[in-house]
Amino acid sequence: MKFKHLLYFAFVAALLFTACSKEESLLIPSEDENLVLNDVKNGEIIEGQYIVVLNEGTFKASKDVAYMEKVSETKAFAEAMIRNKVTNTFEVINAYAEALSGFSVRMSKEDVVNIENDSRVKYILPDRMFSLGNGPGGGGGGGTVDPPVDPEQTVPLGIQRVGYGNYTGTNKIWILDSGVDLDHNDLNVDAASGYDFINNDAFADDDNGHGSHCAGTAAAIDNTIGVVGVAAGATIVPVKVLDKRGSGAYSVVIAGIDFCAANASPGDAANMSLGGGVYEPIDDAVLAASNNGIFFSLAAGNEEDDAIYHSPARVNGPYIWTISAMWNTETNWDVWASFSNYGTPVDYCMPGVYVFSTFKDGGYETYSGTSMASPHMCGVLLMTNGNPATDGYVSGDPDGNPDPIGTI
């Protein structure tokens, strides 16, 4: 991976978590009642809610217990720690036991300084909101949703460009997003291994559509219907961190990363078509999870900006790939998509314009954005065991250093 700076910028509070919400004006979708949008502002502070990251070695859950029990132990530690430090009421919401050692908590501003000054605390930051539903296109943009019937199979142009094949291995693809359509006829979903952090249950079904779209690009089944994914037929594990409006708290996204870190196996691939302004806990969680041998494919973001200013796109590691977007249509081939972020953090460029894939409720949809480019690489990583091939370079890269195009 290219070298990526990990400086924590002082203006983090002003930056927005919007990696999948902006696109070219020419790609603004038609009205679509099937894609649920919302009016939550990306990066909006959740008043009275904070993420606390502990210093290494401060607390370690029991080694030989299930992950959820480790989370419970961490939560109990957090509650005891805070109880001795604050004067007002509080509530520990999420606890992290694998990728991070820490927790999210609701408490008064007056008590924050007491926690911040605790020698066991590495740092504490306000929790914020992420939303797919802001900006033109509402998270990548699209067109009209096809009727919920099974159309004759087609191989999308982007899949043709990067290659595909029937995946025969045992590793899985983890989709950290709005969930995945659990009974879509064109997806092989391991519902039992996933989790819904929005409703706190094991039923991580997709009521937005974004996650299902990413899943299809990565691994739609090579059958007689719909589309084909890069790692066709690979098992998909849904990790739901965004609600039906396409929004979720940073603290919830981190809980999903933590869950993936604890439950995915080395050689599994994870897709995060999420991101935005610099936010240290997201960076730390992704890096730690990837160090377990999980291949992470990250959307570079759609702000027409240097990806060094966006998390988690800026994170560097041996198991992390940051992905920009390009055109692969009949009239534009291997051409830079002007909405895409660029710069030294980007490792590969993949198809991200007018990408046709699976959708919620058994449907299919066309979207654009680095959200769509990232799952192309996720499938490639699974197919190649983290060793993608290169086939040419994108034209028009604004940083003057054309990104390679990844293939199987």
URBEL-V832543 format. One record per backbone hydrogen bond with DSSP energy under -1.0 kcal/mol. NH is the residue of the N-H (numbers start at 1). CO is the residue of the C=O. E is the energy in kcal/mol with one decimal. If there is no record, write none. Layout:
BEGIN
NH:CO:E + NH:CO:E
END
This chain:
BEGIN
12:9:-1.5 + 14:11:-1.8 + 15:12:-1.1 + 18:16:-1.3 + 19:275:-8.0 + 21:18:-1.6 + 27:24:-2.0 + 28:25:-1.6 + 35:32:-1.1 + 43:129:-3.2 + 44:41:-2.0 + 46:127:-2.6 + 49:46:-1.8 + 50:105:-2.6 + 51:125:-3.0 + 52:103:-3.4 + 53:123:-2.7 + 54:101:-3.3 + 55:120:-2.9 + 58:55:-2.1 + 70:66:-1.9 + 71:67:-2.3 + 72:68:-2.0 + 73:69:-2.4 + 74:70:-2.4 + 75:71:-2.5 + 76:72:-2.3 + 77:73:-2.2 + 78:74:-2.4 + 79:75:-2.5 + 80:76:-2.1 + 81:77:-2.5 + 82:78:-2.6 + 83:79:-2.3 + 84:80:-1.1 + 85:82:-2.4 + 86:82:-1.7 + 91:106:-2.0 + 93:104:-2.4 + 96:102:-2.8 + 102:96:-1.4 + 103:52:-2.3 + 104:94:-2.7 + 105:50:-2.5 + 106:91:-2.9 + 107:48:-1.9 + 115:111:-1.4 + 116:112:-2.9 + 117:113:-1.8 + 118:115:-1.4 + 121:118:-2.0 + 122:53:-2.4 + 123:53:-1.6 + 125:51:-2.2 + 127:49:-2.6 + 129:44:-1.7 + 130:248:-2.4 + 132:246:-3.3 + 138:135:-1.8 + 141:137:-1.4 + 143:366:-1.1 + 146:364:-1.9 + 149:147:-3.0 + 153:224:-1.9 + 154:226:-2.3 + 160:156:-2.2 + 161:157:-2.0 + 162:158:-1.9 + 163:159:-2.0 + 165:230:-1.9 + 167:232:-2.5 + 173:235:-2.8 + 174:269:-3.1 + 175:237:-2.4 + 176:271:-2.0 + 177:239:-1.9 + 180:204:-1.8 + 184:181:-1.2 + 187:184:-1.5 + 190:236:-3.2 + 191:189:-1.2 + 195:238:-1.6 + 196:201:-3.5 + 197:240:-2.4 + 201:196:-1.5 + 204:202:-1.2 + 205:203:-1.4 + 213:209:-1.9 + 214:210:-2.0 + 215:211:-2.2 + 216:212:-2.0 + 217:213:-1.7 + 218:214:-1.9 + 219:215:-2.5 + 220:216:-2.4 + 221:186:-2.3 + 223:221:-1.4 + 226:151:-2.4 + 229:220:-2.2 + 230:217:-2.2 + 231:218:-2.9 + 232:165:-1.3 + 232:230:-1.1 + 233:219:-1.4 + 234:231:-2.3 + 236:188:-2.9 + 237:173:-3.2 + 239:175:-2.6 + 240:195:-2.5 + 241:177:-3.2 + 242:177:-1.4 + 243:247:-3.0 + 246:243:-2.2 + 248:130:-2.3 + 250:128:-2.9 + 253:249:-2.0 + 254:250:-2.7 + 255:251:-1.4 + 256:252:-1.9 + 257:253:-2.0 + 258:254:-2.7 + 259:255:-2.2 + 260:256:-2.2 + 261:257:-2.6 + 262:258:-1.7 + 263:259:-1.7 + 264:260:-2.8 + 267:293:-2.7 + 268:265:-2.4 + 269:172:-2.5 + 270:295:-3.5 + 271:174:-2.9 + 272:297:-2.6 + 276:311:-2.4 + 277:16:-3.2 + 283:279:-1.7 + 284:280:-2.8 + 285:281:-2.3 + 286:282:-2.4 + 287:283:-2.4 + 288:284:-2.2 + 289:285:-2.5 + 290:286:-2.6 + 291:287:-1.7 + 292:289:-1.6 + 293:290:-2.2 + 295:268:-2.7 + 296:319:-3.0 + 297:270:-2.9 + 298:321:-2.9 + 299:272:-2.0 + 300:323:-2.6 + 304:339:-1.6 + 307:342:-3.4 + 309:306:-1.9 + 310:307:-1.8 + 311:276:-1.7 + 314:310:-2.1 + 315:312:-2.3 + 320:317:-1.6 + 321:296:-2.6 + 323:298:-2.9 + 324:348:-2.4 + 326:350:-1.6 + 327:335:-3.8 + 329:332:-3.5 + 334:327:-1.5 + 335:327:-1.1 + 336:395:-2.8 + 337:325:-1.9 + 340:337:-2.2 + 341:301:-2.8 + 342:305:-2.0 + 346:343:-1.6 + 347:322:-2.7 + 348:322:-1.7 + 349:404:-2.8 + 350:324:-2.2 + 352:326:-2.7 + 355:367:-3.4 + 357:365:-2.6 + 359:363:-2.4 + 363:360:-1.9 + 365:357:-2.7 + 367:355:-2.5 + 368:140:-2.2 + 368:141:-1.2 + 369:352:-3.3 + 372:369:-1.4 + 373:369:-1.1 + 374:370:-2.3 + 377:373:-1.3 + 378:374:-2.0 + 379:375:-2.1 + 380:376:-1.9 + 381:377:-3.0 + 382:378:-1.7 + 383:379:-2.4 + 384:380:-2.2 + 386:381:-2.3 + 389:407:-2.4 + 391:405:-2.6 + 394:403:-2.3 + 395:334:-2.5 + 400:397:-1.8 + 405:392:-2.2 + 407:389:-2.2 + 408:162:-1.9
END
